[in-house]
Amino acid sequence: MSTLQHEAFQLLDAPVHRVAAWDTPYPPGALESHFLPSVARVMDGVRLTIAF
């Protein structure tokens, strides 16, 4: 993803929006669902990109 943005930025219609895990140490298994991107966070990223 970063290579695409770096190498072909001029060809993109909108900037790349990354949706990833939080920038913290990986939690124990019981908290994993709060750490990984949810469908809602992914859809927020899609909406931000489309709205550009």
All heavy atoms as atom14 arrays in JSON, in Angstrom:
{
  "sequence": "MSTLQHEAFQLLDAPVHRVAAWDTPYPPGALESHFLPSVARVMDGVRLTIAF",
  "atom14_mask": [
    [1, 1, 1, 1, 1, 1, 1, 1, 0, 0, 0, 0, 0, 0],
    [1, 1, 1, 1, 1, 1, 0, 0, 0, 0, 0, 0, 0, 0],
    [1, 1, 1, 1, 1, 1, 1, 0, 0, 0, 0, 0, 0, 0],
    [1, 1, 1, 1, 1, 1, 1, 1, 0, 0, 0, 0, 0, 0],
    [1, 1, 1, 1, 1, 1, 1, 1, 1, 0, 0, 0, 0, 0],
    [1, 1, 1, 1, 1, 1, 1, 1, 1, 1, 0, 0, 0, 0],
    [1, 1, 1, 1, 1, 1, 1, 1, 1, 0, 0, 0, 0, 0],
    [1, 1, 1, 1, 1, 0, 0, 0, 0, 0, 0, 0, 0, 0],
    [1, 1, 1, 1, 1, 1, 1, 1, 1, 1, 1, 0, 0, 0],
    [1, 1, 1, 1, 1, 1, 1, 1, 1, 0, 0, 0, 0, 0],
    [1, 1, 1, 1, 1, 1, 1, 1, 0, 0, 0, 0, 0, 0],
    [1, 1, 1, 1, 1, 1, 1, 1, 0, 0, 0, 0, 0, 0],
    [1, 1, 1, 1, 1, 1, 1, 1, 0, 0, 0, 0, 0, 0],
    [1, 1, 1, 1, 1, 0, 0, 0, 0, 0, 0, 0, 0, 0],
    [1, 1, 1, 1, 1, 1, 1, 0, 0, 0, 0, 0, 0, 0],
    [1, 1, 1, 1, 1, 1, 1, 0, 0, 0, 0, 0, 0, 0],
    [1, 1, 1, 1, 1, 1, 1, 1, 1, 1, 0, 0, 0, 0],
    [1, 1, 1, 1, 1, 1, 1, 1, 1, 1, 1, 0, 0, 0],
    [1, 1, 1, 1, 1, 1, 1, 0, 0, 0, 0, 0, 0, 0],
    [1, 1, 1, 1, 1, 0, 0, 0, 0, 0, 0, 0, 0, 0],
    [1, 1, 1, 1, 1, 0, 0, 0, 0, 0, 0, 0, 0, 0],
    [1, 1, 1, 1, 1, 1, 1, 1, 1, 1, 1, 1, 1, 1],
    [1, 1, 1, 1, 1, 1, 1, 1, 0, 0, 0, 0, 0, 0],
    [1, 1, 1, 1, 1, 1, 1, 0, 0, 0, 0, 0, 0, 0],
    [1, 1, 1, 1, 1, 1, 1, 0, 0, 0, 0, 0, 0, 0],
    [1, 1, 1, 1, 1, 1, 1, 1, 1, 1, 1, 1, 0, 0],
    [1, 1, 1, 1, 1, 1, 1, 0, 0, 0, 0, 0, 0, 0],
    [1, 1, 1, 1, 1, 1, 1, 0, 0, 0, 0, 0, 0, 0],
    [1, 1, 1, 1, 0, 0, 0, 0, 0, 0, 0, 0, 0, 0],
    [1, 1, 1, 1, 1, 0, 0, 0, 0, 0, 0, 0, 0, 0],
    [1, 1, 1, 1, 1, 1, 1, 1, 0, 0, 0, 0, 0, 0],
    [1, 1, 1, 1, 1, 1, 1, 1, 1, 0, 0, 0, 0, 0],
    [1, 1, 1, 1, 1, 1, 0, 0, 0, 0, 0, 0, 0, 0],
    [1, 1, 1, 1, 1, 1, 1, 1, 1, 1, 0, 0, 0, 0],
    [1, 1, 1, 1, 1, 1, 1, 1, 1, 1, 1, 0, 0, 0],
    [1, 1, 1, 1, 1, 1, 1, 1, 0, 0, 0, 0, 0, 0],
    [1, 1, 1, 1, 1, 1, 1, 0, 0, 0, 0, 0, 0, 0],
    [1, 1, 1, 1, 1, 1, 0, 0, 0, 0, 0, 0, 0, 0],
    [1, 1, 1, 1, 1, 1, 1, 0, 0, 0, 0, 0, 0, 0],
    [1, 1, 1, 1, 1, 0, 0, 0, 0, 0, 0, 0, 0, 0],
    [1, 1, 1, 1, 1, 1, 1, 1, 1, 1, 1, 0, 0, 0],
    [1, 1, 1, 1, 1, 1, 1, 0, 0, 0, 0, 0, 0, 0],
    [1, 1, 1, 1, 1, 1, 1, 1, 0, 0, 0, 0, 0, 0],
    [1, 1, 1, 1, 1, 1, 1, 1, 0, 0, 0, 0, 0, 0],
    [1, 1, 1, 1, 0, 0, 0, 0, 0, 0, 0, 0, 0, 0],
    [1, 1, 1, 1, 1, 1, 1, 0, 0, 0, 0, 0, 0, 0],
    [1, 1, 1, 1, 1, 1, 1, 1, 1, 1, 1, 0, 0, 0],
    [1, 1, 1, 1, 1, 1, 1, 1, 0, 0, 0, 0, 0, 0],
    [1, 1, 1, 1, 1, 1, 1, 0, 0, 0, 0, 0, 0, 0],
    [1, 1, 1, 1, 1, 1, 1, 1, 0, 0, 0, 0, 0, 0],
    [1, 1, 1, 1, 1, 0, 0, 0, 0, 0, 0, 0, 0, 0],
    [1, 1, 1, 1, 1, 1, 1, 1, 1, 1, 1, 0, 0, 0]
  ],
  "atom14_positions": [
    [[0.83, -1.19, 0.0], [0.0, 0.0, 0.0], [0.87, 1.25, 0.0], [0.62, 2.15, -0.77], [-0.92, -0.03, 1.21], [-1.87, 1.15, 1.25], [-3.19, 1.14, 0.05], [-4.24, -0.09, 0.72], [0.0, 0.0, 0.0], [0.0, 0.0, 0.0], [0.0, 0.0, 0.0], [0.0, 0.0, 0.0], [0.0, 0.0, 0.0], [0.0, 0.0, 0.0]],
    [[1.88, 1.31, 0.86], [2.71, 2.51, 0.89], [3.51, 2.65, -0.41], [3.77, 3.76, -0.85], [3.64, 2.49, 2.1], [4.53, 1.4, 2.02], [0.0, 0.0, 0.0], [0.0, 0.0, 0.0], [0.0, 0.0, 0.0], [0.0, 0.0, 0.0], [0.0, 0.0, 0.0], [0.0, 0.0, 0.0], [0.0, 0.0, 0.0], [0.0, 0.0, 0.0]],
    [[3.88, 1.52, -1.03], [4.59, 1.58, -2.3], [3.71, 2.2, -3.38], [4.15, 3.03, -4.16], [5.05, 0.18, -2.73], [5.88, -0.36, -1.71], [5.8, 0.22, -4.04], [0.0, 0.0, 0.0], [0.0, 0.0, 0.0], [0.0, 0.0, 0.0], [0.0, 0.0, 0.0], [0.0, 0.0, 0.0], [0.0, 0.0, 0.0], [0.0, 0.0, 0.0]],
    [[2.45, 1.8, -3.4], [1.5, 2.36, -4.37], [1.4, 3.87, -4.2], [1.48, 4.62, -5.16], [0.13, 1.71, -4.19], [-1.0, 2.28, -5.05], [-0.73, 1.98, -6.51], [-2.32, 1.7, -4.62], [0.0, 0.0, 0.0], [0.0, 0.0, 0.0], [0.0, 0.0, 0.0], [0.0, 0.0, 0.0], [0.0, 0.0, 0.0], [0.0, 0.0, 0.0]],
    [[1.24, 4.32, -2.97], [1.11, 5.75, -2.72], [2.41, 6.47, -3.07], [2.39, 7.55, -3.65], [0.74, 6.02, -1.27], [0.52, 7.49, -1.0], [-0.05, 7.76, 0.38], [-0.4, 6.85, 1.1], [-0.13, 9.01, 0.75], [0.0, 0.0, 0.0], [0.0, 0.0, 0.0], [0.0, 0.0, 0.0], [0.0, 0.0, 0.0], [0.0, 0.0, 0.0]],
    [[3.52, 5.88, -2.75], [4.81, 6.52, -2.99], [5.15, 6.56, -4.49], [5.58, 7.6, -5.01], [5.9, 5.78, -2.23], [7.27, 6.37, -2.35], [7.56, 7.51, -3.07], [8.44, 6.0, -1.83], [8.84, 7.78, -3.0], [9.39, 6.88, -2.25], [0.0, 0.0, 0.0], [0.0, 0.0, 0.0], [0.0, 0.0, 0.0], [0.0, 0.0, 0.0]],
    [[4.95, 5.47, -5.17], [5.37, 5.36, -6.57], [4.35, 5.91, -7.57], [4.72, 6.33, -8.65], [5.66, 3.89, -6.9], [6.77, 3.28, -6.08], [8.13, 3.88, -6.37], [8.37, 4.3, -7.52], [8.95, 3.92, -5.44], [0.0, 0.0, 0.0], [0.0, 0.0, 0.0], [0.0, 0.0, 0.0], [0.0, 0.0, 0.0], [0.0, 0.0, 0.0]],
    [[3.06, 5.87, -7.24], [2.04, 6.25, -8.22], [1.08, 7.31, -7.68], [-0.07, 7.38, -8.11], [1.27, 5.01, -8.65], [0.0, 0.0, 0.0], [0.0, 0.0, 0.0], [0.0, 0.0, 0.0], [0.0, 0.0, 0.0], [0.0, 0.0, 0.0], [0.0, 0.0, 0.0], [0.0, 0.0, 0.0], [0.0, 0.0, 0.0], [0.0, 0.0, 0.0]],
    [[1.52, 8.14, -6.76], [0.64, 9.12, -6.13], [-0.03, 10.03, -7.15], [-1.2, 10.36, -7.03], [1.41, 9.94, -5.1], [0.53, 10.86, -4.32], [-0.28, 10.37, -3.31], [0.49, 12.22, -4.6], [-1.1, 11.21, -2.58], [-0.33, 13.07, -3.89], [-1.13, 12.57, -2.87], [0.0, 0.0, 0.0], [0.0, 0.0, 0.0], [0.0, 0.0, 0.0]],
    [[0.7, 10.42, -8.19], [0.15, 11.33, -9.19], [-0.99, 10.7, -9.99], [-1.82, 11.39, -10.56], [1.24, 11.79, -10.18], [2.39, 12.51, -9.55], [3.44, 11.56, -8.96], [3.32, 10.35, -9.07], [4.46, 12.11, -8.33], [0.0, 0.0, 0.0], [0.0, 0.0, 0.0], [0.0, 0.0, 0.0], [0.0, 0.0, 0.0], [0.0, 0.0, 0.0]],
    [[-1.04, 9.38, -10.03], [-2.06, 8.67, -10.82], [-3.32, 8.34, -10.01], [-4.32, 7.92, -10.59], [-1.47, 7.38, -11.38], [-0.21, 7.54, -12.24], [0.36, 6.19, -12.59], [-0.51, 8.36, -13.47], [0.0, 0.0, 0.0], [0.0, 0.0, 0.0], [0.0, 0.0, 0.0], [0.0, 0.0, 0.0], [0.0, 0.0, 0.0], [0.0, 0.0, 0.0]],
    [[-3.27, 8.54, -8.7], [-4.42, 8.19, -7.85], [-5.47, 9.28, -7.9], [-5.17, 10.47, -7.99], [-3.96, 7.98, -6.41], [-2.94, 6.87, -6.17], [-2.5, 6.87, -4.72], [-3.53, 5.53, -6.56], [0.0, 0.0, 0.0], [0.0, 0.0, 0.0], [0.0, 0.0, 0.0], [0.0, 0.0, 0.0], [0.0, 0.0, 0.0], [0.0, 0.0, 0.0]],
    [[-6.73, 8.89, -7.82], [-7.83, 9.85, -7.78], [-8.01, 10.45, -6.38], [-8.56, 11.54, -6.24], [-9.14, 9.19, -8.2], [-9.14, 8.81, -9.67], [-8.41, 9.46, -10.45], [-9.86, 7.87, -10.04], [0.0, 0.0, 0.0], [0.0, 0.0, 0.0], [0.0, 0.0, 0.0], [0.0, 0.0, 0.0], [0.0, 0.0, 0.0], [0.0, 0.0, 0.0]],
    [[-7.59, 9.72, -5.36], [-7.7, 10.19, -3.98], [-6.51, 9.64, -3.2], [-5.92, 8.63, -3.6], [-8.99, 9.69, -3.35], [0.0, 0.0, 0.0], [0.0, 0.0, 0.0], [0.0, 0.0, 0.0], [0.0, 0.0, 0.0], [0.0, 0.0, 0.0], [0.0, 0.0, 0.0], [0.0, 0.0, 0.0], [0.0, 0.0, 0.0], [0.0, 0.0, 0.0]],
    [[-6.13, 10.29, -2.12], [-5.02, 9.77, -1.32], [-5.39, 8.43, -0.68], [-6.56, 8.13, -0.46], [-4.8, 10.84, -0.26], [-6.0, 11.68, -0.25], [-6.67, 11.53, -1.58], [0.0, 0.0, 0.0], [0.0, 0.0, 0.0], [0.0, 0.0, 0.0], [0.0, 0.0, 0.0], [0.0, 0.0, 0.0], [0.0, 0.0, 0.0], [0.0, 0.0, 0.0]],
    [[-4.39, 7.65, -0.39], [-4.59, 6.36, 0.26], [-4.96, 6.61, 1.71], [-4.34, 7.42, 2.39], [-3.31, 5.51, 0.17], [-3.45, 4.23, 0.97], [-2.99, 5.21, -1.29], [0.0, 0.0, 0.0], [0.0, 0.0, 0.0], [0.0, 0.0, 0.0], [0.0, 0.0, 0.0], [0.0, 0.0, 0.0], [0.0, 0.0, 0.0], [0.0, 0.0, 0.0]],
    [[-5.98, 5.93, 2.18], [-6.38, 6.02, 3.59], [-6.17, 4.64, 4.21], [-6.76, 3.67, 3.76], [-7.85, 6.44, 3.72], [-8.27, 6.64, 5.13], [-8.02, 7.8, 5.8], [-8.89, 5.83, 6.0], [-8.48, 7.69, 7.03], [-9.01, 6.5, 7.17], [0.0, 0.0, 0.0], [0.0, 0.0, 0.0], [0.0, 0.0, 0.0], [0.0, 0.0, 0.0]],
    [[-5.32, 4.57, 5.21], [-5.01, 3.28, 5.84], [-5.93, 3.03, 7.02], [-6.17, 3.91, 7.83], [-3.57, 3.26, 6.33], [-2.58, 3.34, 5.22], [-1.2, 3.25, 5.75], [-0.26, 3.46, 4.68], [1.03, 3.55, 4.83], [1.55, 3.45, 6.03], [1.8, 3.75, 3.81], [0.0, 0.0, 0.0], [0.0, 0.0, 0.0], [0.0, 0.0, 0.0]],
    [[-6.41, 1.82, 7.09], [-7.17, 1.35, 8.25], [-6.4, 0.16, 8.78], [-6.27, -0.85, 8.09], [-8.61, 0.93, 7.85], [-9.36, 0.41, 9.06], [-9.35, 2.1, 7.22], [0.0, 0.0, 0.0], [0.0, 0.0, 0.0], [0.0, 0.0, 0.0], [0.0, 0.0, 0.0], [0.0, 0.0, 0.0], [0.0, 0.0, 0.0], [0.0, 0.0, 0.0]],
    [[-5.88, 0.29, 9.98], [-5.04, -0.76, 10.53], [-5.29, -0.89, 12.03], [-6.09, -0.16, 12.6], [-3.57, -0.41, 10.28], [0.0, 0.0, 0.0], [0.0, 0.0, 0.0], [0.0, 0.0, 0.0], [0.0, 0.0, 0.0], [0.0, 0.0, 0.0], [0.0, 0.0, 0.0], [0.0, 0.0, 0.0], [0.0, 0.0, 0.0], [0.0, 0.0, 0.0]],
    [[-4.57, -1.81, 12.62], [-4.66, -1.97, 14.07], [-4.11, -0.72, 14.75], [-3.35, 0.04, 14.17], [-3.87, -3.2, 14.5], [0.0, 0.0, 0.0], [0.0, 0.0, 0.0], [0.0, 0.0, 0.0], [0.0, 0.0, 0.0], [0.0, 0.0, 0.0], [0.0, 0.0, 0.0], [0.0, 0.0, 0.0], [0.0, 0.0, 0.0], [0.0, 0.0, 0.0]],
    [[-4.53, -0.49, 15.98], [-4.05, 0.67, 16.73], [-2.55, 0.57, 16.94], [-1.97, -0.52, 16.95], [-4.76, 0.75, 18.08], [-6.25, 0.86, 17.95], [-7.17, -0.09, 18.31], [-7.0, 1.95, 17.41], [-8.44, 0.36, 18.02], [-8.37, 1.61, 17.48], [-6.66, 3.19, 16.89], [-9.38, 2.44, 17.05], [-7.68, 4.02, 16.46], [-9.01, 3.65, 16.54]],
    [[-1.89, 1.67, 17.1], [-0.43, 1.72, 17.26], [-0.06, 1.47, 18.73], [0.44, 2.35, 19.42], [0.09, 3.08, 16.79], [1.6, 3.1, 16.66], [2.2, 2.02, 16.62], [2.17, 4.2, 16.61], [0.0, 0.0, 0.0], [0.0, 0.0, 0.0], [0.0, 0.0, 0.0], [0.0, 0.0, 0.0], [0.0, 0.0, 0.0], [0.0, 0.0, 0.0]],
    [[-0.34, 0.27, 19.18], [-0.03, -0.16, 20.54], [0.43, -1.6, 20.49], [0.22, -2.29, 19.5], [-1.28, -0.07, 21.46], [-2.29, -0.92, 20.93], [-1.81, 1.34, 21.56], [0.0, 0.0, 0.0], [0.0, 0.0, 0.0], [0.0, 0.0, 0.0], [0.0, 0.0, 0.0], [0.0, 0.0, 0.0], [0.0, 0.0, 0.0], [0.0, 0.0, 0.0]],
    [[1.04, -2.09, 21.57], [1.43, -3.51, 21.58], [0.19, -4.4, 21.43], [-0.89, -4.06, 21.89], [2.06, -3.7, 22.96], [2.49, -2.33, 23.37], [1.51, -1.37, 22.75], [0.0, 0.0, 0.0], [0.0, 0.0, 0.0], [0.0, 0.0, 0.0], [0.0, 0.0, 0.0], [0.0, 0.0, 0.0], [0.0, 0.0, 0.0], [0.0, 0.0, 0.0]],
    [[0.38, -5.53, 20.77], [-0.73, -6.46, 20.53], [-1.26, -6.97, 21.86], [-0.5, -7.41, 22.71], [-0.25, -7.62, 19.66], [-1.36, -8.32, 18.95], [-1.88, -7.79, 17.79], [-1.89, -9.49, 19.45], [-2.92, -8.42, 17.12], [-2.92, -10.13, 18.79], [-3.43, -9.59, 17.63], [-4.45, -10.22, 16.98], [0.0, 0.0, 0.0], [0.0, 0.0, 0.0]],
    [[-2.59, -6.94, 22.06], [-3.17, -7.33, 23.34], [-3.35, -8.85, 23.47], [-3.22, -9.57, 22.48], [-4.53, -6.65, 23.31], [-4.9, -6.71, 21.87], [-3.6, -6.48, 21.13], [0.0, 0.0, 0.0], [0.0, 0.0, 0.0], [0.0, 0.0, 0.0], [0.0, 0.0, 0.0], [0.0, 0.0, 0.0], [0.0, 0.0, 0.0], [0.0, 0.0, 0.0]],
    [[-3.73, -9.3, 24.66], [-4.08, -10.71, 24.82], [-5.29, -11.07, 23.96], [-6.05, -10.18, 23.56], [-4.42, -10.85, 26.31], [-4.08, -9.56, 26.95], [-3.82, -8.55, 25.89], [0.0, 0.0, 0.0], [0.0, 0.0, 0.0], [0.0, 0.0, 0.0], [0.0, 0.0, 0.0], [0.0, 0.0, 0.0], [0.0, 0.0, 0.0], [0.0, 0.0, 0.0]],
    [[-5.48, -12.33, 23.69], [-6.55, -12.8, 22.8], [-7.93, -12.3, 23.14], [-8.74, -12.04, 22.26], [0.0, 0.0, 0.0], [0.0, 0.0, 0.0], [0.0, 0.0, 0.0], [0.0, 0.0, 0.0], [0.0, 0.0, 0.0], [0.0, 0.0, 0.0], [0.0, 0.0, 0.0], [0.0, 0.0, 0.0], [0.0, 0.0, 0.0], [0.0, 0.0, 0.0]],
    [[-8.24, -12.13, 24.44], [-9.58, -11.7, 24.83], [-9.89, -10.29, 24.36], [-11.05, -9.94, 24.19], [-9.72, -11.78, 26.36], [0.0, 0.0, 0.0], [0.0, 0.0, 0.0], [0.0, 0.0, 0.0], [0.0, 0.0, 0.0], [0.0, 0.0, 0.0], [0.0, 0.0, 0.0], [0.0, 0.0, 0.0], [0.0, 0.0, 0.0], [0.0, 0.0, 0.0]],
    [[-8.88, -9.46, 24.13], [-9.08, -8.07, 23.71], [-8.83, -7.85, 22.22], [-8.88, -6.73, 21.74], [-8.17, -7.14, 24.52], [-8.37, -7.16, 26.03], [-7.31, -6.32, 26.71], [-9.75, -6.67, 26.39], [0.0, 0.0, 0.0], [0.0, 0.0, 0.0], [0.0, 0.0, 0.0], [0.0, 0.0, 0.0], [0.0, 0.0, 0.0], [0.0, 0.0, 0.0]],
    [[-8.57, -8.93, 21.51], [-8.21, -8.83, 20.11], [-9.27, -8.13, 19.26], [-8.95, -7.34, 18.38], [-7.96, -10.23, 19.56], [-7.44, -10.26, 18.15], [-7.15, -11.68, 17.72], [-8.1, -12.36, 17.3], [-5.98, -12.08, 17.81], [0.0, 0.0, 0.0], [0.0, 0.0, 0.0], [0.0, 0.0, 0.0], [0.0, 0.0, 0.0], [0.0, 0.0, 0.0]],
    [[-10.52, -8.36, 19.54], [-11.58, -7.77, 18.71], [-11.62, -6.25, 18.84], [-12.08, -5.56, 17.93], [-12.94, -8.36, 19.08], [-13.25, -8.06, 20.42], [0.0, 0.0, 0.0], [0.0, 0.0, 0.0], [0.0, 0.0, 0.0], [0.0, 0.0, 0.0], [0.0, 0.0, 0.0], [0.0, 0.0, 0.0], [0.0, 0.0, 0.0], [0.0, 0.0, 0.0]],
    [[-11.13, -5.7, 19.93], [-11.08, -4.25, 20.11], [-9.83, -3.64, 19.45], [-9.76, -2.44, 19.25], [-11.08, -3.88, 21.59], [-12.32, -4.34, 22.29], [-13.56, -3.78, 22.08], [-12.5, -5.33, 23.18], [-14.44, -4.4, 22.82], [-13.83, -5.35, 23.5], [0.0, 0.0, 0.0], [0.0, 0.0, 0.0], [0.0, 0.0, 0.0], [0.0, 0.0, 0.0]],
    [[-8.86, -4.47, 19.14], [-7.58, -4.02, 18.6], [-7.57, -4.0, 17.08], [-7.09, -3.06, 16.47], [-6.48, -4.96, 19.12], [-5.1, -4.61, 18.67], [-4.4, -3.57, 19.26], [-4.48, -5.32, 17.66], [-3.12, -3.25, 18.85], [-3.2, -5.01, 17.25], [-2.52, -3.97, 17.86], [0.0, 0.0, 0.0], [0.0, 0.0, 0.0], [0.0, 0.0, 0.0]],
    [[-8.12, -5.03, 16.48], [-8.11, -5.15, 15.02], [-9.16, -4.26, 14.39], [-10.16, -3.92, 15.02], [-8.34, -6.61, 14.63], [-7.27, -7.59, 15.11], [-7.68, -9.01, 14.78], [-5.92, -7.26, 14.52], [0.0, 0.0, 0.0], [0.0, 0.0, 0.0], [0.0, 0.0, 0.0], [0.0, 0.0, 0.0], [0.0, 0.0, 0.0], [0.0, 0.0, 0.0]],
    [[-8.97, -3.84, 13.14], [-9.97, -3.0, 12.48], [-11.32, -3.69, 12.39], [-11.41, -4.86, 12.04], [-9.39, -2.78, 11.07], [-7.95, -3.11, 11.18], [-7.82, -4.11, 12.28], [0.0, 0.0, 0.0], [0.0, 0.0, 0.0], [0.0, 0.0, 0.0], [0.0, 0.0, 0.0], [0.0, 0.0, 0.0], [0.0, 0.0, 0.0], [0.0, 0.0, 0.0]],
    [[-12.35, -2.96, 12.7], [-13.71, -3.48, 12.61], [-14.3, -3.11, 11.26], [-13.75, -2.28, 10.52], [-14.57, -2.89, 13.73], [-14.7, -1.49, 13.54], [0.0, 0.0, 0.0], [0.0, 0.0, 0.0], [0.0, 0.0, 0.0], [0.0, 0.0, 0.0], [0.0, 0.0, 0.0], [0.0, 0.0, 0.0], [0.0, 0.0, 0.0], [0.0, 0.0, 0.0]],
    [[-15.42, -3.7, 10.95], [-16.12, -3.36, 9.71], [-16.46, -1.87, 9.71], [-16.33, -1.19, 8.69], [-17.39, -4.22, 9.55], [-18.23, -3.74, 8.38], [-17.02, -5.68, 9.39], [0.0, 0.0, 0.0], [0.0, 0.0, 0.0], [0.0, 0.0, 0.0], [0.0, 0.0, 0.0], [0.0, 0.0, 0.0], [0.0, 0.0, 0.0], [0.0, 0.0, 0.0]],
    [[-16.87, -1.34, 10.86], [-17.22, 0.08, 10.95], [-16.01, 0.97, 10.65], [-16.14, 1.97, 9.94], [-17.77, 0.39, 12.34], [0.0, 0.0, 0.0], [0.0, 0.0, 0.0], [0.0, 0.0, 0.0], [0.0, 0.0, 0.0], [0.0, 0.0, 0.0], [0.0, 0.0, 0.0], [0.0, 0.0, 0.0], [0.0, 0.0, 0.0], [0.0, 0.0, 0.0]],
    [[-14.83, 0.61, 11.17], [-13.63, 1.41, 10.89], [-13.23, 1.33, 9.43], [-12.81, 2.32, 8.83], [-12.46, 0.97, 11.78], [-12.6, 1.47, 13.21], [-11.44, 1.06, 14.09], [-10.16, 1.39, 13.52], [-9.03, 0.74, 13.84], [-9.04, -0.24, 14.7], [-7.88, 1.1, 13.28], [0.0, 0.0, 0.0], [0.0, 0.0, 0.0], [0.0, 0.0, 0.0]],
    [[-13.37, 0.16, 8.83], [-13.06, 0.01, 7.4], [-14.02, 0.85, 6.57], [-13.61, 1.56, 5.65], [-13.1, -1.48, 6.99], [-12.99, -1.62, 5.48], [-12.0, -2.26, 7.69], [0.0, 0.0, 0.0], [0.0, 0.0, 0.0], [0.0, 0.0, 0.0], [0.0, 0.0, 0.0], [0.0, 0.0, 0.0], [0.0, 0.0, 0.0], [0.0, 0.0, 0.0]],
    [[-15.3, 0.79, 6.9], [-16.29, 1.57, 6.16], [-16.06, 3.07, 6.34], [-16.25, 3.84, 5.4], [-17.71, 1.19, 6.58], [-18.11, -0.2, 6.12], [-17.88, -0.49, 4.36], [-18.93, 0.74, 3.64], [0.0, 0.0, 0.0], [0.0, 0.0, 0.0], [0.0, 0.0, 0.0], [0.0, 0.0, 0.0], [0.0, 0.0, 0.0], [0.0, 0.0, 0.0]],
    [[-15.63, 3.51, 7.53], [-15.28, 4.92, 7.73], [-14.14, 5.32, 6.8], [-14.14, 6.4, 6.21], [-14.91, 5.19, 9.18], [-16.1, 5.17, 10.11], [-17.24, 5.26, 9.62], [-15.87, 5.06, 11.34], [0.0, 0.0, 0.0], [0.0, 0.0, 0.0], [0.0, 0.0, 0.0], [0.0, 0.0, 0.0], [0.0, 0.0, 0.0], [0.0, 0.0, 0.0]],
    [[-13.14, 4.45, 6.65], [-12.04, 4.72, 5.75], [-12.48, 4.8, 4.3], [-12.04, 5.66, 3.54], [0.0, 0.0, 0.0], [0.0, 0.0, 0.0], [0.0, 0.0, 0.0], [0.0, 0.0, 0.0], [0.0, 0.0, 0.0], [0.0, 0.0, 0.0], [0.0, 0.0, 0.0], [0.0, 0.0, 0.0], [0.0, 0.0, 0.0], [0.0, 0.0, 0.0]],
    [[-13.4, 3.92, 3.92], [-13.95, 3.94, 2.55], [-14.7, 5.25, 2.32], [-14.52, 5.91, 1.29], [-14.88, 2.73, 2.32], [-15.64, 2.88, 1.02], [-14.07, 1.44, 2.33], [0.0, 0.0, 0.0], [0.0, 0.0, 0.0], [0.0, 0.0, 0.0], [0.0, 0.0, 0.0], [0.0, 0.0, 0.0], [0.0, 0.0, 0.0], [0.0, 0.0, 0.0]],
    [[-15.52, 5.65, 3.29], [-16.28, 6.89, 3.15], [-15.37, 8.1, 3.04], [-15.63, 9.03, 2.27], [-17.25, 7.05, 4.31], [-18.42, 6.11, 4.24], [-19.42, 6.34, 5.37], [-20.38, 5.28, 5.42], [-20.34, 4.26, 6.27], [-19.4, 4.18, 7.19], [-21.26, 3.32, 6.24], [0.0, 0.0, 0.0], [0.0, 0.0, 0.0], [0.0, 0.0, 0.0]],
    [[-14.29, 8.13, 3.83], [-13.33, 9.24, 3.75], [-12.68, 9.32, 2.37], [-12.5, 10.4, 1.83], [-12.25, 9.08, 4.83], [-12.64, 9.45, 6.24], [-11.53, 9.04, 7.22], [-12.89, 10.95, 6.35], [0.0, 0.0, 0.0], [0.0, 0.0, 0.0], [0.0, 0.0, 0.0], [0.0, 0.0, 0.0], [0.0, 0.0, 0.0], [0.0, 0.0, 0.0]],
    [[-12.34, 8.16, 1.82], [-11.71, 8.14, 0.52], [-12.68, 8.56, -0.58], [-12.33, 9.33, -1.48], [-11.15, 6.73, 0.22], [-10.22, 6.38, 1.25], [-10.46, 6.68, -1.12], [0.0, 0.0, 0.0], [0.0, 0.0, 0.0], [0.0, 0.0, 0.0], [0.0, 0.0, 0.0], [0.0, 0.0, 0.0], [0.0, 0.0, 0.0], [0.0, 0.0, 0.0]],
    [[-13.91, 8.06, -0.53], [-14.9, 8.4, -1.54], [-15.28, 9.87, -1.47], [-15.52, 10.51, -2.5], [-16.15, 7.51, -1.39], [-15.81, 6.09, -1.76], [-17.3, 8.02, -2.23], [-16.9, 5.09, -1.5], [0.0, 0.0, 0.0], [0.0, 0.0, 0.0], [0.0, 0.0, 0.0], [0.0, 0.0, 0.0], [0.0, 0.0, 0.0], [0.0, 0.0, 0.0]],
    [[-15.33, 10.43, -0.27], [-15.72, 11.84, -0.1], [-14.67, 12.81, -0.6], [-14.95, 13.98, -0.81], [-16.01, 12.12, 1.37], [0.0, 0.0, 0.0], [0.0, 0.0, 0.0], [0.0, 0.0, 0.0], [0.0, 0.0, 0.0], [0.0, 0.0, 0.0], [0.0, 0.0, 0.0], [0.0, 0.0, 0.0], [0.0, 0.0, 0.0], [0.0, 0.0, 0.0]],
    [[-13.45, 12.32, -0.84], [-12.36, 13.2, -1.26], [-12.65, 13.79, -2.57], [-12.94, 14.0, -3.48], [-11.04, 12.44, -1.29], [-9.87, 13.34, -1.54], [-9.3, 14.05, -0.52], [-9.35, 13.5, -2.81], [-8.23, 14.88, -0.73], [-8.28, 14.31, -3.05], [-7.71, 15.01, -2.0], [0.0, 0.0, 0.0], [0.0, 0.0, 0.0], [0.0, 0.0, 0.0]]
  ]
}
